[in-house]
Amino acid sequence: MRAALVADHSVSDFRKALVLFEMVASGGTKAEAEKITRTVKKAYHPSAEPFSALYTQMFRKHFFRVFMRRSSLFSALILLLCVLPTTGCLFRTRPVEDQYSKAPLKEATQEGLIDLIDQQAQAIRTLKATVDIDSAAGGIKKGSQTQYKEIRGYVLARKPDSLHMTGLMPFVRTTAFDMVSDGKDFKLWIPPKNKFVIGQNEVTVPNADLPMENIRPQNIYDALLIRAVDPETEIAVMENGYQTLHDAKGHRVLQDDYELTIIRRVGNGGKLSRKIVFARTDLKPHEQIIYNDSGKVITDAHYAEYKDYEGVSFPSRIEIYRPQEEYDITLNMLKLEFNTPLKDEQFVLEQPDGAQVVHLDRPQSSLVVQPEQRH
């Protein structure tokens, strides 16, 4: 009984398909339509082959030939829509795990985003901060990662490019590192290794074995204080993008954002300089990506937990990731002051007596200078 029902159903479906193919074939000559009909009727026998096999054979032999030669696009669409419900193997439906955020979003224009960046840059002339520093060194290139937790630090920044940053060892509070920069050159004092490093802010050859020695004050400065867009040397373009967040259960949530891509003018062309990502929930920068001249990402900074500091809205947590040198620094703001007068001597770092001096701008064979004996 079940086999008979299946056979009847197959015959019925086959005849329906036959009519459809006759319709498509009618876009050609009458002889072509009759030829397809005779071929299909002759091939079909209930006990010869399963209906699906004959149906597939018929489809391959006749449909594409007729479609490519004679039938119109409209006829092909009709056939496709009619056939799809009978072909369960063509498509598969699965639930979509991602969902869009339902948080209210704010609107902005390209000019409005540029103004926000410029106003923030103009509002801050100096920065003085007490921070807790979490850092990590290493990654795929090194094959391992070392994490350093809760180093107390002090940061001084003054425009246009001066920065002084000191880190203290946990518990004992002795100096772990001390570094200064004027935007071009820097000095780094590492007491635990008795090294005094001198060089330029650009890292030409990263040291994969000692990634923390690749830290440059200028990298911290550029992430800490987002620069204004200079209309004379830069072009800004806005993109409507989205960011991937996670809800309380760990599910992915997509949320629209604004991305301001900044291109630096170079001759008659330009080079990708940086990208600033604004959250649509508050229109504040939540990420800044900085590129080198080759278009590689050299800094990926994330900004979170904005707070009001004497009328200036500023992130209380900044994570700075340097993928080329494979180190990550997170600054958690404990105390923050803006526009406090800072003196020149606060950005001076003297070479300690007996320190091993490393000149990064010298040939490899003469990088290290042995400590001088001073009397």
TAWOPE-V437069 format. One record per helix or strand of 3 or more residues. SS is the DSSP state (hx for helix, st for strand). FROM is the first residue (numbers start at 1). TO is the last residue. If there is no record, write none. Layout:
BEGIN
SS;FROM;TO  SS;FROM;TO
END
This chain:
BEGIN
hx;2;25  hx;30;43  hx;51;69  hx;73;84  hx;110;123  st;126;139  st;144;158  st;162;168  st;175;181  st;185;190  hx;191;193  st;195;200  hx;211;214  hx;217;224  st;234;246  st;252;266  st;269;279  st;285;291  st;297;309  st;312;322  st;327;338  hx;344;347  st;356;359  hx;364;366
END
